[in-house]
Amino acid sequence: MKNIVRILDIQAVTHDVKCFRMEKPAGYQFVPGQATDVSINQPGWEAEKRPFTFTALNTAPYLEFTIKGYPDHHGVTEQLHLLRPGDEIIIEDAWGAIEYKRPGYFIAGGAGITPFIAILRTLHHDNRLAGNTLLFSNKTSADIIYESELKTMLGEQAIYLLTKENKPGYQNGYLDENFLREHITQFNQHFYVCGPDKMVQDIAATLEKLGANVDAVIFEK
């Protein structure tokens, strides 16, 4: 079902990521971790749908997306980043396979953190974050989405990995087998993985190799 919603507010999150808050249709529901197909309610863009994950609490009176812009692609994200409060977008029903089951490890690459934001915010709100660890890889510290909030919620249970910057307080390297061996103490837990397709495939295969139950590795199929 299509819903036309008006943008209420837009805020910068990082140098290339913005948070969009918009009207919430009456009765609209989603499970933290789910996404919906989004298009822009402007001539020529209505049929150009892209999936984006909800990042606010399901109980919030508004809907929220946290979206990285790719201006070199000259596509939907570039156009979204040109919008202003009062403009409209089109959303459809919620869908997605990433859903919180029980404590474990959240493993994210770049904008792949977005499906985990609503989950972590919900767990934090409900005082159920204990036992969860975040492993979050980015190119540089400037690319880390919601770093301050994540540090407040997770404290030392969040490890930030930078691939193209050496900086005190952050690890430098890649989400490879050696890193996973070093930072995961038990592989009989749940794993939530999101990021570029190849990263997700490689990490899922590595986790299985290291003893994780394939059914406990949750990612967008």
Summary of the structure (lengths in Angstrom):
residues: 221
radius of gyration: 17.4
end to end distance: 22.2
largest distance: 52.4
contacts: 669
relative contact order: 0.15
helix: 28%
strand: 31%
